[in-house]
């Protein structure tokens, strides 16, 4: 899917230079930036990340029944 994003001239020039310096395409920079943004907000990037997050969420309730080593009481 294609979408238009507008940048001011200075920002676009810096992004183009960054792409050249890293020997990457502008699309690769955009993919990396959006993946980092989704990761920051806890949104799975792909199926693999979604499955990992699902498994991690399923393991959390099992840990709540453990007792504290200091008091012997349930948390």
CHARMM-style PDB file with segment names, atoms N, HN, CA, C and O in Angstrom:
ATOM      1  N   UNK     1       0.842  -1.163   0.000  1.00  0.00      PROA
ATOM      2  CA  UNK     1       0.000   0.000   0.000  1.00  0.00      PROA
ATOM      3  C   UNK     1       0.897   1.239   0.000  1.00  0.00      PROA
ATOM      4  O   UNK     1       1.899   1.296   0.713  1.00  0.00      PROA
ATOM      5  N   UNK     2       0.537   2.181  -0.773  1.00  0.00      PROA
ATOM      6  HN  UNK     2      -0.277   2.135  -1.353  1.00  0.00      PROA
ATOM      7  CA  UNK     2       1.324   3.415  -0.844  1.00  0.00      PROA
ATOM      8  C   UNK     2       0.563   4.558  -0.199  1.00  0.00      PROA
ATOM      9  O   UNK     2      -0.644   4.707  -0.393  1.00  0.00      PROA
ATOM     10  N   UNK     3       1.279   5.357   0.566  1.00  0.00      PROA
ATOM     11  HN  UNK     3       2.259   5.235   0.724  1.00  0.00      PROA
ATOM     12  CA  UNK     3       0.725   6.552   1.201  1.00  0.00      PROA
ATOM     13  C   UNK     3       1.729   7.678   1.020  1.00  0.00      PROA
ATOM     14  O   UNK     3       2.934   7.442   0.938  1.00  0.00      PROA
ATOM     15  N   UNK     4       1.235   8.879   0.959  1.00  0.00      PROA
ATOM     16  HN  UNK     4       0.256   9.072   1.025  1.00  0.00      PROA
ATOM     17  CA  UNK     4       2.106  10.041   0.835  1.00  0.00      PROA
ATOM     18  C   UNK     4       2.390  10.630   2.206  1.00  0.00      PROA
ATOM     19  O   UNK     4       1.488  10.792   3.029  1.00  0.00      PROA
ATOM     20  N   UNK     5       3.647  10.946   2.436  1.00  0.00      PROA
ATOM     21  HN  UNK     5       4.379  10.815   1.768  1.00  0.00      PROA
ATOM     22  CA  UNK     5       4.065  11.613   3.663  1.00  0.00      PROA
ATOM     23  C   UNK     5       4.864  12.833   3.244  1.00  0.00      PROA
ATOM     24  O   UNK     5       5.748  12.744   2.392  1.00  0.00      PROA
ATOM     25  N   UNK     6       4.553  13.965   3.840  1.00  0.00      PROA
ATOM     26  HN  UNK     6       3.835  14.037   4.532  1.00  0.00      PROA
ATOM     27  CA  UNK     6       5.222  15.203   3.466  1.00  0.00      PROA
ATOM     28  C   UNK     6       6.297  15.559   4.492  1.00  0.00      PROA
ATOM     29  O   UNK     6       6.048  15.528   5.697  1.00  0.00      PROA
ATOM     30  N   UNK     7       7.491  15.897   4.008  1.00  0.00      PROA
ATOM     31  HN  UNK     7       7.693  15.923   3.029  1.00  0.00      PROA
ATOM     32  CA  UNK     7       8.605  16.340   4.845  1.00  0.00      PROA
ATOM     33  C   UNK     7       9.014  17.725   4.396  1.00  0.00      PROA
ATOM     34  O   UNK     7       8.881  18.075   3.223  1.00  0.00      PROA
ATOM     35  N   UNK     8       9.516  18.514   5.338  1.00  0.00      PROA
ATOM     36  HN  UNK     8       9.624  18.230   6.290  1.00  0.00      PROA
ATOM     37  CA  UNK     8      10.087  19.795   4.919  1.00  0.00      PROA
ATOM     38  C   UNK     8      11.416  19.494   4.221  1.00  0.00      PROA
ATOM     39  O   UNK     8      11.976  18.410   4.383  1.00  0.00      PROA
ATOM     40  N   UNK     9      11.912  20.448   3.456  1.00  0.00      PROA
ATOM     41  HN  UNK     9      11.458  21.329   3.325  1.00  0.00      PROA
ATOM     42  CA  UNK     9      13.105  20.230   2.628  1.00  0.00      PROA
ATOM     43  C   UNK     9      14.329  19.811   3.438  1.00  0.00      PROA
ATOM     44  O   UNK     9      15.072  18.917   3.031  1.00  0.00      PROA
ATOM     45  N   UNK    10      14.538  20.457   4.585  1.00  0.00      PROA
ATOM     46  HN  UNK    10      13.934  21.183   4.915  1.00  0.00      PROA
ATOM     47  CA  UNK    10      15.707  20.158   5.414  1.00  0.00      PROA
ATOM     48  C   UNK    10      15.658  18.725   5.950  1.00  0.00      PROA
ATOM     49  O   UNK    10      16.660  18.011   5.902  1.00  0.00      PROA
ATOM     50  N   UNK    11      14.506  18.305   6.455  1.00  0.00      PROA
ATOM     51  HN  UNK    11      13.692  18.884   6.494  1.00  0.00      PROA
ATOM     52  CA  UNK    11      14.357  16.944   6.987  1.00  0.00      PROA
ATOM     53  C   UNK    11      14.558  15.914   5.884  1.00  0.00      PROA
ATOM     54  O   UNK    11      15.235  14.907   6.088  1.00  0.00      PROA
ATOM     55  N   UNK    12      13.978  16.161   4.722  1.00  0.00      PROA
ATOM     56  HN  UNK    12      13.428  16.980   4.556  1.00  0.00      PROA
ATOM     57  CA  UNK    12      14.113  15.219   3.620  1.00  0.00      PROA
ATOM     58  C   UNK    12      15.571  15.091   3.175  1.00  0.00      PROA
ATOM     59  O   UNK    12      16.036  13.992   2.872  1.00  0.00      PROA
ATOM     60  N   UNK    13      16.285  16.208   3.134  1.00  0.00      PROA
ATOM     61  HN  UNK    13      15.907  17.101   3.380  1.00  0.00      PROA
ATOM     62  CA  UNK    13      17.698  16.175   2.746  1.00  0.00      PROA
ATOM     63  C   UNK    13      18.517  15.361   3.751  1.00  0.00      PROA
ATOM     64  O   UNK    13      19.402  14.598   3.362  1.00  0.00      PROA
ATOM     65  N   UNK    14      18.220  15.526   5.034  1.00  0.00      PROA
ATOM     66  HN  UNK    14      17.502  16.146   5.350  1.00  0.00      PROA
ATOM     67  CA  UNK    14      18.939  14.766   6.064  1.00  0.00      PROA
ATOM     68  C   UNK    14      18.614  13.278   5.974  1.00  0.00      PROA
ATOM     69  O   UNK    14      19.498  12.443   6.162  1.00  0.00      PROA
ATOM     70  N   UNK    15      17.370  12.938   5.694  1.00  0.00      PROA
ATOM     71  HN  UNK    15      16.652  13.617   5.542  1.00  0.00      PROA
ATOM     72  CA  UNK    15      17.002  11.533   5.543  1.00  0.00      PROA
ATOM     73  C   UNK    15      17.672  10.904   4.326  1.00  0.00      PROA
ATOM     74  O   UNK    15      18.130   9.763   4.385  1.00  0.00      PROA
ATOM     75  N   UNK    16      17.730  11.641   3.233  1.00  0.00      PROA
ATOM     76  HN  UNK    16      17.358  12.568   3.185  1.00  0.00      PROA
ATOM     77  CA  UNK    16      18.411  11.136   2.037  1.00  0.00      PROA
ATOM     78  C   UNK    16      19.894  10.910   2.317  1.00  0.00      PROA
ATOM     79  O   UNK    16      20.462   9.907   1.885  1.00  0.00      PROA
ATOM     80  N   UNK    17      20.521  11.838   3.039  1.00  0.00      PROA
ATOM     81  HN  UNK    17      20.059  12.652   3.389  1.00  0.00      PROA
ATOM     82  CA  UNK    17      21.940  11.694   3.373  1.00  0.00      PROA
ATOM     83  C   UNK    17      22.159  10.500   4.300  1.00  0.00      PROA
ATOM     84  O   UNK    17      23.118   9.748   4.127  1.00  0.00      PROA
ATOM     85  N   UNK    18      21.286  10.327   5.271  1.00  0.00      PROA
ATOM     86  HN  UNK    18      20.507  10.938   5.411  1.00  0.00      PROA
ATOM     87  CA  UNK    18      21.381   9.186   6.175  1.00  0.00      PROA
ATOM     88  C   UNK    18      21.263   7.872   5.392  1.00  0.00      PROA
ATOM     89  O   UNK    18      22.009   6.926   5.648  1.00  0.00      PROA
ATOM     90  N   UNK    19      20.349   7.819   4.464  1.00  0.00      PROA
ATOM     91  HN  UNK    19      19.744   8.588   4.256  1.00  0.00      PROA
ATOM     92  CA  UNK    19      20.197   6.619   3.631  1.00  0.00      PROA
ATOM     93  C   UNK    19      21.476   6.355   2.836  1.00  0.00      PROA
ATOM     94  O   UNK    19      21.917   5.210   2.736  1.00  0.00      PROA
ATOM     95  N   UNK    20      22.063   7.389   2.280  1.00  0.00      PROA
ATOM     96  HN  UNK    20      21.704   8.319   2.361  1.00  0.00      PROA
ATOM     97  CA  UNK    20      23.318   7.222   1.526  1.00  0.00      PROA
ATOM     98  C   UNK    20      24.440   6.741   2.436  1.00  0.00      PROA
ATOM     99  O   UNK    20      25.193   5.834   2.079  1.00  0.00      PROA
ATOM    100  N   UNK    21      24.550   7.351   3.612  1.00  0.00      PROA
ATOM    101  HN  UNK    21      23.938   8.087   3.902  1.00  0.00      PROA
ATOM    102  CA  UNK    21      25.613   6.987   4.559  1.00  0.00      PROA
ATOM    103  C   UNK    21      25.504   5.528   4.998  1.00  0.00      PROA
ATOM    104  O   UNK    21      26.518   4.858   5.189  1.00  0.00      PROA
ATOM    105  N   UNK    22      24.303   5.050   5.153  1.00  0.00      PROA
ATOM    106  HN  UNK    22      23.479   5.595   4.998  1.00  0.00      PROA
ATOM    107  CA  UNK    22      24.084   3.669   5.603  1.00  0.00      PROA
ATOM    108  C   UNK    22      23.954   2.693   4.436  1.00  0.00      PROA
ATOM    109  O   UNK    22      23.759   1.495   4.643  1.00  0.00      PROA
ATOM    110  N   UNK    23      24.060   3.201   3.228  1.00  0.00      PROA
ATOM    111  HN  UNK    23      24.218   4.174   3.061  1.00  0.00      PROA
ATOM    112  CA  UNK    23      23.881   2.402   2.011  1.00  0.00      PROA
ATOM    113  C   UNK    23      22.541   1.652   2.063  1.00  0.00      PROA
ATOM    114  O   UNK    23      22.461   0.454   1.792  1.00  0.00      PROA
ATOM    115  N   UNK    24      21.499   2.406   2.420  1.00  0.00      PROA
ATOM    116  HN  UNK    24      21.564   3.379   2.640  1.00  0.00      PROA
ATOM    117  CA  UNK    24      20.150   1.864   2.513  1.00  0.00      PROA
ATOM    118  C   UNK    24      19.226   2.695   1.626  1.00  0.00      PROA
ATOM    119  O   UNK    24      19.601   3.762   1.141  1.00  0.00      PROA
ATOM    120  N   UNK    25      18.035   2.192   1.429  1.00  0.00      PROA
ATOM    121  HN  UNK    25      17.730   1.325   1.824  1.00  0.00      PROA
ATOM    122  CA  UNK    25      17.049   2.959   0.680  1.00  0.00      PROA
ATOM    123  C   UNK    25      16.211   3.773   1.659  1.00  0.00      PROA
ATOM    124  O   UNK    25      16.202   3.516   2.862  1.00  0.00      PROA
ATOM    125  N   UNK    26      15.522   4.738   1.122  1.00  0.00      PROA
ATOM    126  HN  UNK    26      15.528   4.947   0.144  1.00  0.00      PROA
ATOM    127  CA  UNK    26      14.618   5.536   1.944  1.00  0.00      PROA
ATOM    128  C   UNK    26      13.536   4.622   2.538  1.00  0.00      PROA
ATOM    129  O   UNK    26      13.124   4.818   3.681  1.00  0.00      PROA
ATOM    130  N   UNK    27      13.081   3.635   1.775  1.00  0.00      PROA
ATOM    131  HN  UNK    27      13.416   3.476   0.846  1.00  0.00      PROA
ATOM    132  CA  UNK    27      12.065   2.693   2.249  1.00  0.00      PROA
ATOM    133  C   UNK    27      12.580   1.896   3.446  1.00  0.00      PROA
ATOM    134  O   UNK    27      11.834   1.659   4.396  1.00  0.00      PROA
ATOM    135  N   UNK    28      13.836   1.483   3.410  1.00  0.00      PROA
ATOM    136  HN  UNK    28      14.442   1.675   2.638  1.00  0.00      PROA
ATOM    137  CA  UNK    28      14.419   0.736   4.537  1.00  0.00      PROA
ATOM    138  C   UNK    28      14.470   1.600   5.797  1.00  0.00      PROA
ATOM    139  O   UNK    28      14.217   1.110   6.897  1.00  0.00      PROA
ATOM    140  N   UNK    29      14.798   2.889   5.637  1.00  0.00      PROA
ATOM    141  HN  UNK    29      15.004   3.287   4.743  1.00  0.00      PROA
ATOM    142  CA  UNK    29      14.787   3.799   6.784  1.00  0.00      PROA
ATOM    143  C   UNK    29      13.378   3.923   7.357  1.00  0.00      PROA
ATOM    144  O   UNK    29      13.188   3.889   8.573  1.00  0.00      PROA
ATOM    145  N   UNK    30      12.404   4.065   6.479  1.00  0.00      PROA
ATOM    146  HN  UNK    30      12.559   4.092   5.491  1.00  0.00      PROA
ATOM    147  CA  UNK    30      11.015   4.202   6.919  1.00  0.00      PROA
ATOM    148  C   UNK    30      10.542   2.928   7.621  1.00  0.00      PROA
ATOM    149  O   UNK    30       9.890   3.005   8.663  1.00  0.00      PROA
ATOM    150  N   UNK    31      10.862   1.762   7.065  1.00  0.00      PROA
ATOM    151  HN  UNK    31      11.392   1.700   6.219  1.00  0.00      PROA
ATOM    152  CA  UNK    31      10.469   0.490   7.685  1.00  0.00      PROA
ATOM    153  C   UNK    31      11.047   0.373   9.092  1.00  0.00      PROA
ATOM    154  O   UNK    31      10.354  -0.025  10.027  1.00  0.00      PROA
ATOM    155  N   UNK    32      12.318   0.724   9.230  1.00  0.00      PROA
ATOM    156  HN  UNK    32      12.882   1.048   8.470  1.00  0.00      PROA
ATOM    157  CA  UNK    32      12.974   0.653  10.542  1.00  0.00      PROA
ATOM    158  C   UNK    32      12.332   1.628  11.533  1.00  0.00      PROA
ATOM    159  O   UNK    32      12.092   1.280  12.690  1.00  0.00      PROA
ATOM    160  N   UNK    33      12.062   2.832  11.076  1.00  0.00      PROA
ATOM    161  HN  UNK    33      12.256   3.115  10.136  1.00  0.00      PROA
ATOM    162  CA  UNK    33      11.474   3.847  11.955  1.00  0.00      PROA
ATOM    163  C   UNK    33      10.086   3.431  12.430  1.00  0.00      PROA
ATOM    164  O   UNK    33       9.766   3.579  13.610  1.00  0.00      PROA
ATOM    165  N   UNK    34       9.263   2.914  11.525  1.00  0.00      PROA
ATOM    166  HN  UNK    34       9.523   2.794  10.567  1.00  0.00      PROA
ATOM    167  CA  UNK    34       7.914   2.521  11.923  1.00  0.00      PROA
ATOM    168  C   UNK    34       7.931   1.266  12.791  1.00  0.00      PROA
ATOM    169  O   UNK    34       7.093   1.126  13.682  1.00  0.00      PROA
ATOM    170  N   UNK    35       8.856   0.365  12.550  1.00  0.00      PROA
ATOM    171  HN  UNK    35       9.537   0.479  11.826  1.00  0.00      PROA
ATOM    172  CA  UNK    35       8.987  -0.824  13.402  1.00  0.00      PROA
ATOM    173  C   UNK    35       9.378  -0.413  14.824  1.00  0.00      PROA
ATOM    174  O   UNK    35       8.843  -0.947  15.795  1.00  0.00      PROA
ATOM    175  N   UNK    36      10.312   0.538  14.945  1.00  0.00      PROA
ATOM    176  HN  UNK    36      10.747   0.972  14.156  1.00  0.00      PROA
ATOM    177  CA  UNK    36      10.722   1.041  16.262  1.00  0.00      PROA
ATOM    178  C   UNK    36       9.555   1.723  16.971  1.00  0.00      PROA
ATOM    179  O   UNK    36       9.387   1.562  18.180  1.00  0.00      PROA
ATOM    180  N   UNK    37       8.757   2.473  16.237  1.00  0.00      PROA
ATOM    181  HN  UNK    37       8.894   2.604  15.255  1.00  0.00      PROA
ATOM    182  CA  UNK    37       7.605   3.162  16.821  1.00  0.00      PROA
ATOM    183  C   UNK    37       6.578   2.157  17.339  1.00  0.00      PROA
ATOM    184  O   UNK    37       6.046   2.325  18.436  1.00  0.00      PROA
ATOM    185  N   UNK    38       6.302   1.127  16.564  1.00  0.00      PROA
ATOM    186  HN  UNK    38       6.735   0.991  15.673  1.00  0.00      PROA
ATOM    187  CA  UNK    38       5.337   0.111  17.002  1.00  0.00      PROA
ATOM    188  C   UNK    38       5.864  -0.656  18.213  1.00  0.00      PROA
ATOM    189  O   UNK    38       5.102  -0.960  19.131  1.00  0.00      PROA
ATOM    190  N   UNK    39       7.160  -0.972  18.222  1.00  0.00      PROA
ATOM    191  HN  UNK    39       7.779  -0.726  17.476  1.00  0.00      PROA
ATOM    192  CA  UNK    39       7.764  -1.669  19.358  1.00  0.00      PROA
ATOM    193  C   UNK    39       7.657  -0.816  20.624  1.00  0.00      PROA
ATOM    194  O   UNK    39       7.349  -1.331  21.699  1.00  0.00      PROA
ATOM    195  N   UNK    40       7.910   0.480  20.495  1.00  0.00      PROA
ATOM    196  HN  UNK    40       8.159   0.898  19.622  1.00  0.00      PROA
ATOM    197  CA  UNK    40       7.836   1.403  21.618  1.00  0.00      PROA
ATOM    198  C   UNK    40       6.443   1.395  22.250  1.00  0.00      PROA
ATOM    199  O   UNK    40       6.311   1.522  23.468  1.00  0.00      PROA
ATOM    200  N   UNK    41       5.416   1.247  21.431  1.00  0.00      PROA
ATOM    201  HN  UNK    41       5.523   1.143  20.442  1.00  0.00      PROA
ATOM    202  CA  UNK    41       4.037   1.273  21.917  1.00  0.00      PROA
ATOM    203  C   UNK    41       3.454  -0.115  22.146  1.00  0.00      PROA
ATOM    204  O   UNK    41       2.255  -0.254  22.392  1.00  0.00      PROA
ATOM    205  N   UNK    42       4.297  -1.146  22.067  1.00  0.00      PROA
ATOM    206  HN  UNK    42       5.270  -1.034  21.867  1.00  0.00      PROA
ATOM    207  CA  UNK    42       3.858  -2.502  22.373  1.00  0.00      PROA
ATOM    208  C   UNK    42       2.992  -3.152  21.321  1.00  0.00      PROA
ATOM    209  O   UNK    42       2.240  -4.077  21.627  1.00  0.00      PROA
ATOM    210  N   UNK    43       3.080  -2.690  20.092  1.00  0.00      PROA
ATOM    211  HN  UNK    43       3.690  -1.939  19.843  1.00  0.00      PROA
ATOM    212  CA  UNK    43       2.293  -3.259  18.996  1.00  0.00      PROA
ATOM    213  C   UNK    43       3.162  -4.282  18.271  1.00  0.00      PROA
ATOM    214  O   UNK    43       4.255  -3.946  17.816  1.00  0.00      PROA
ATOM    215  N   UNK    44       2.691  -5.536  18.156  1.00  0.00      PROA
ATOM    216  HN  UNK    44       1.803  -5.809  18.526  1.00  0.00      PROA
ATOM    217  CA  UNK    44       3.495  -6.548  17.462  1.00  0.00      PROA
ATOM    218  C   UNK    44       3.741  -6.156  16.006  1.00  0.00      PROA
ATOM    219  O   UNK    44       2.839  -5.673  15.320  1.00  0.00      PROA
ATOM    220  N   UNK    45       4.966  -6.369  15.549  1.00  0.00      PROA
ATOM    221  HN  UNK    45       5.699  -6.761  16.107  1.00  0.00      PROA
ATOM    222  CA  UNK    45       5.349  -5.990  14.196  1.00  0.00      PROA
ATOM    223  C   UNK    45       4.924  -7.049  13.191  1.00  0.00      PROA
ATOM    224  O   UNK    45       4.479  -6.730  12.088  1.00  0.00      PROA
ATOM    225  N   UNK    46       5.065  -8.309  13.580  1.00  0.00      PROA
ATOM    226  HN  UNK    46       5.426  -8.568  14.476  1.00  0.00      PROA
ATOM    227  CA  UNK    46       4.716  -9.404  12.671  1.00  0.00      PROA
ATOM    228  C   UNK    46       4.106 -10.545  13.481  1.00  0.00      PROA
ATOM    229  O   UNK    46       3.940 -10.427  14.695  1.00  0.00      PROA
ATOM    230  N   UNK    47       3.779 -11.635  12.819  1.00  0.00      PROA
ATOM    231  HN  UNK    47       3.914 -11.730  11.833  1.00  0.00      PROA
ATOM    232  CA  UNK    47       3.159 -12.775  13.482  1.00  0.00      PROA
ATOM    233  C   UNK    47       4.035 -13.325  14.594  1.00  0.00      PROA
ATOM    234  O   UNK    47       3.535 -13.684  15.660  1.00  0.00      PROA
ATOM    235  N   UNK    48       5.316 -13.394  14.359  1.00  0.00      PROA
ATOM    236  HN  UNK    48       5.722 -13.103  13.493  1.00  0.00      PROA
ATOM    237  CA  UNK    48       6.244 -13.924  15.364  1.00  0.00      PROA
ATOM    238  C   UNK    48       6.188 -13.095  16.650  1.00  0.00      PROA
ATOM    239  O   UNK    48       6.126 -13.651  17.747  1.00  0.00      PROA
ATOM    240  N   UNK    49       6.211 -11.768  16.514  1.00  0.00      PROA
ATOM    241  HN  UNK    49       6.262 -11.317  15.623  1.00  0.00      PROA
ATOM    242  CA  UNK    49       6.126 -10.900  17.689  1.00  0.00      PROA
ATOM    243  C   UNK    49       4.775 -11.047  18.388  1.00  0.00      PROA
ATOM    244  O   UNK    49       4.707 -11.035  19.617  1.00  0.00      PROA
ATOM    245  N   UNK    50       3.701 -11.184  17.611  1.00  0.00      PROA
ATOM    246  HN  UNK    50       3.756 -11.193  16.612  1.00  0.00      PROA
ATOM    247  CA  UNK    50       2.370 -11.353  18.201  1.00  0.00      PROA
ATOM    248  C   UNK    50       2.299 -12.641  19.008  1.00  0.00      PROA
ATOM    249  O   UNK    50       1.718 -12.659  20.093  1.00  0.00      PROA
ATOM    250  N   UNK    51       2.885 -13.720  18.492  1.00  0.00      PROA
ATOM    251  HN  UNK    51       3.357 -13.706  17.610  1.00  0.00      PROA
ATOM    252  CA  UNK    51       2.873 -14.996  19.206  1.00  0.00      PROA
ATOM    253  C   UNK    51       3.700 -14.919  20.488  1.00  0.00      PROA
ATOM    254  O   UNK    51       3.292 -15.453  21.520  1.00  0.00      PROA
ATOM    255  N   UNK    52       4.855 -14.260  20.432  1.00  0.00      PROA
ATOM    256  HN  UNK    52       5.186 -13.826  19.594  1.00  0.00      PROA
ATOM    257  CA  UNK    52       5.684 -14.099  21.632  1.00  0.00      PROA
ATOM    258  C   UNK    52       4.936 -13.319  22.706  1.00  0.00      PROA
ATOM    259  O   UNK    52       4.971 -13.677  23.883  1.00  0.00      PROA
ATOM    260  N   UNK    53       4.258 -12.250  22.291  1.00  0.00      PROA
ATOM    261  HN  UNK    53       4.230 -11.959  21.334  1.00  0.00      PROA
ATOM    262  CA  UNK    53       3.512 -11.430  23.234  1.00  0.00      PROA
ATOM    263  C   UNK    53       2.352 -12.228  23.825  1.00  0.00      PROA
ATOM    264  O   UNK    53       2.051 -12.099  25.012  1.00  0.00      PROA
ATOM    265  N   UNK    54       1.702 -13.049  23.007  1.00  0.00      PROA
ATOM    266  HN  UNK    54       1.946 -13.154  22.043  1.00  0.00      PROA
ATOM    267  CA  UNK    54       0.601 -13.880  23.465  1.00  0.00      PROA
ATOM    268  C   UNK    54       1.069 -14.896  24.499  1.00  0.00      PROA
ATOM    269  O   UNK    54       0.409 -15.095  25.519  1.00  0.00      PROA
ATOM    270  N   UNK    55       2.199 -15.538  24.243  1.00  0.00      PROA
ATOM    271  HN  UNK    55       2.736 -15.377  23.415  1.00  0.00      PROA
ATOM    272  CA  UNK    55       2.748 -16.529  25.180  1.00  0.00      PROA
ATOM    273  C   UNK    55       3.169 -15.845  26.476  1.00  0.00      PROA
ATOM    274  O   UNK    55       2.926 -16.379  27.558  1.00  0.00      PROA
ATOM    275  N   UNK    56       3.787 -14.690  26.387  1.00  0.00      PROA
ATOM    276  HN  UNK    56       3.984 -14.256  25.508  1.00  0.00      PROA
ATOM    277  CA  UNK    56       4.216 -13.966  27.584  1.00  0.00      PROA
ATOM    278  C   UNK    56       3.009 -13.569  28.430  1.00  0.00      PROA
ATOM    279  O   UNK    56       3.078 -13.613  29.658  1.00  0.00      PROA
ATOM    280  N   UNK    57       1.915 -13.186  27.794  1.00  0.00      PROA
ATOM    281  HN  UNK    57       1.859 -13.151  26.797  1.00  0.00      PROA
ATOM    282  CA  UNK    57       0.703 -12.824  28.522  1.00  0.00      PROA
ATOM    283  C   UNK    57       0.061 -14.022  29.183  1.00  0.00      PROA
ATOM    284  O   UNK    57      -0.540 -13.886  30.248  1.00  0.00      PROA
ATOM    285  N   UNK    58       0.170 -15.196  28.577  1.00  0.00      PROA
ATOM    286  HN  UNK    58       0.658 -15.307  27.711  1.00  0.00      PROA
ATOM    287  CA  UNK    58      -0.410 -16.413  29.142  1.00  0.00      PROA
ATOM    288  C   UNK    58       0.392 -16.911  30.338  1.00  0.00      PROA
ATOM    289  O   UNK    58      -0.169 -17.560  31.221  1.00  0.00      PROA
ATOM    290  N   UNK    59       1.668 -16.629  30.388  1.00  0.00      PROA
ATOM    291  HN  UNK    59       2.124 -16.102  29.670  1.00  0.00      PROA
ATOM    292  CA  UNK    59       2.519 -17.084  31.495  1.00  0.00      PROA
ATOM    293  C   UNK    59       2.371 -16.207  32.733  1.00  0.00      PROA
ATOM    294  O   UNK    59       2.649 -16.679  33.835  1.00  0.00      PROA
ATOM    295  N   UNK    60       1.957 -14.984  32.604  1.00  0.00      PROA
ATOM    296  HN  UNK    60       1.732 -14.601  31.708  1.00  0.00      PROA
ATOM    297  CA  UNK    60       1.876 -14.047  33.721  1.00  0.00      PROA
ATOM    298  C   UNK    60       0.951 -14.526  34.847  1.00  0.00      PROA
ATOM    299  O   UNK    60       1.380 -14.484  36.000  1.00  0.00      PROA
ATOM    300  N   UNK    61      -0.301 -14.982  34.594  1.00  0.00      PROA
ATOM    301  HN  UNK    61      -0.649 -15.015  33.657  1.00  0.00      PROA
ATOM    302  CA  UNK    61      -1.166 -15.411  35.695  1.00  0.00      PROA
ATOM    303  C   UNK    61      -0.597 -16.586  36.492  1.00  0.00      PROA
ATOM    304  O   UNK    61      -0.864 -16.679  37.690  1.00  0.00      PROA
ATOM    305  N   UNK    62       0.162 -17.468  35.890  1.00  0.00      PROA
ATOM    306  HN  UNK    62       0.380 -17.393  34.917  1.00  0.00      PROA
ATOM    307  CA  UNK    62       0.734 -18.613  36.586  1.00  0.00      PROA
ATOM    308  C   UNK    62       1.739 -18.173  37.643  1.00  0.00      PROA
ATOM    309  O   UNK    62       1.918 -18.868  38.643  1.00  0.00      PROA
ATOM    310  N   UNK    63       2.382 -17.060  37.447  1.00  0.00      PROA
ATOM    311  HN  UNK    63       2.236 -16.496  36.635  1.00  0.00      PROA
ATOM    312  CA  UNK    63       3.391 -16.573  38.379  1.00  0.00      PROA
ATOM    313  C   UNK    63       2.771 -15.873  39.585  1.00  0.00      PROA
ATOM    314  O   UNK    63       3.460 -15.686  40.588  1.00  0.00      PROA
ATOM    315  N   UNK    64       1.519 -15.484  39.530  1.00  0.00      PROA
ATOM    316  HN  UNK    64       0.959 -15.636  38.716  1.00  0.00      PROA
ATOM    317  CA  UNK    64       0.888 -14.721  40.609  1.00  0.00      PROA
ATOM    318  C   UNK    64       0.632 -15.571  41.846  1.00  0.00      PROA
ATOM    319  O   UNK    64       0.497 -15.014  42.935  1.00  0.00      PROA
ATOM    320  N   UNK    65       0.558 -16.883  41.729  1.00  0.00      PROA
ATOM    321  HN  UNK    65       0.667 -17.336  40.844  1.00  0.00      PROA
ATOM    322  CA  UNK    65       0.273 -17.743  42.867  1.00  0.00      PROA
ATOM    323  C   UNK    65       1.475 -18.060  43.717  1.00  0.00      PROA
ATOM    324  O   UNK    65       1.316 -18.701  44.756  1.00  0.00      PROA
ATOM    325  N   UNK    66       2.652 -17.657  43.345  1.00  0.00      PROA
ATOM    326  HN  UNK    66       2.781 -17.137  42.501  1.00  0.00      PROA
ATOM    327  CA  UNK    66       3.876 -17.948  44.111  1.00  0.00      PROA
ATOM    328  C   UNK    66       3.902 -17.163  45.414  1.00  0.00      PROA
ATOM    329  O   UNK    66       3.290 -16.100  45.519  1.00  0.00      PROA
ATOM    330  N   UNK    67       4.603 -17.682  46.394  1.00  0.00      PROA
ATOM    331  HN  UNK    67       5.101 -18.545  46.310  1.00  0.00      PROA
ATOM    332  CA  UNK    67       4.714 -17.004  47.690  1.00  0.00      PROA
ATOM    333  C   UNK    67       5.987 -16.203  47.759  1.00  0.00      PROA
ATOM    334  O   UNK    67       6.964 -16.490  47.067  1.00  0.00      PROA
ATOM    335  N   UNK    68       5.961 -15.209  48.591  1.00  0.00      PROA
ATOM    336  HN  UNK    68       5.167 -14.976  49.153  1.00  0.00      PROA
ATOM    337  CA  UNK    68       7.138 -14.372  48.802  1.00  0.00      PROA
ATOM    338  C   UNK    68       8.109 -15.098  49.716  1.00  0.00      PROA
ATOM    339  O   UNK    68       7.690 -15.713  50.696  1.00  0.00      PROA
ATOM    340  N   UNK    69       9.385 -15.037  49.415  1.00  0.00      PROA
ATOM    341  HN  UNK    69       9.725 -14.537  48.619  1.00  0.00      PROA
ATOM    342  CA  UNK    69      10.384 -15.735  50.225  1.00  0.00      PROA
ATOM    343  C   UNK    69      10.585 -15.050  51.583  1.00  0.00      PROA
ATOM    344  O   UNK    69      11.039 -15.697  52.526  1.00  0.00      PROA
ATOM    345  N   UNK    70      10.267 -13.787  51.701  1.00  0.00      PROA
ATOM    346  HN  UNK    70       9.898 -13.260  50.935  1.00  0.00      PROA
ATOM    347  CA  UNK    70      10.465 -13.059  52.964  1.00  0.00      PROA
ATOM    348  C   UNK    70       9.360 -13.360  53.971  1.00  0.00      PROA
ATOM    349  O   UNK    70       9.639 -13.621  55.141  1.00  0.00      PROA
ATOM    350  N   UNK    71       8.105 -13.324  53.520  1.00  0.00      PROA
ATOM    351  HN  UNK    71       7.878 -13.113  52.569  1.00  0.00      PROA
ATOM    352  CA  UNK    71       6.995 -13.428  54.462  1.00  0.00      PROA
ATOM    353  C   UNK    71       6.282 -14.776  54.422  1.00  0.00      PROA
ATOM    354  O   UNK    71       5.581 -15.123  55.373  1.00  0.00      PROA
ATOM    355  N   UNK    72       6.443 -15.534  53.356  1.00  0.00      PROA
ATOM    356  HN  UNK    72       7.012 -15.252  52.583  1.00  0.00      PROA
ATOM    357  CA  UNK    72       5.750 -16.796  53.211  1.00  0.00      PROA
ATOM    358  C   UNK    72       4.298 -16.613  52.822  1.00  0.00      PROA
ATOM    359  O   UNK    72       3.560 -17.591  52.709  1.00  0.00      PROA
ATOM    360  N   UNK    73       3.874 -15.367  52.615  1.00  0.00      PROA
ATOM    361  HN  UNK    73       4.474 -14.572  52.707  1.00  0.00      PROA
ATOM    362  CA  UNK    73       2.491 -15.065  52.225  1.00  0.00      PROA
ATOM    363  C   UNK    73       2.393 -14.996  50.707  1.00  0.00      PROA
ATOM    364  O   UNK    73       3.365 -14.718  50.005  1.00  0.00      PROA
ATOM    365  N   UNK    74       1.182 -15.262  50.232  1.00  0.00      PROA
ATOM    366  HN  UNK    74       0.393 -15.488  50.802  1.00  0.00      PROA
ATOM    367  CA  UNK    74       0.954 -15.124  48.784  1.00  0.00      PROA
ATOM    368  C   UNK    74       0.977 -13.672  48.391  1.00  0.00      PROA
ATOM    369  O   UNK    74       0.548 -12.797  49.144  1.00  0.00      PROA
ATOM    370  N   UNK    75       1.484 -13.425  47.200  1.00  0.00      PROA
ATOM    371  HN  UNK    75       1.833 -14.136  46.588  1.00  0.00      PROA
ATOM    372  CA  UNK    75       1.527 -12.054  46.686  1.00  0.00      PROA
ATOM    373  C   UNK    75       0.161 -11.644  46.199  1.00  0.00      PROA
ATOM    374  OT1 UNK    75      -0.015 -10.521  45.727  1.00  0.00      PROA
TER     375      UNK     75
END
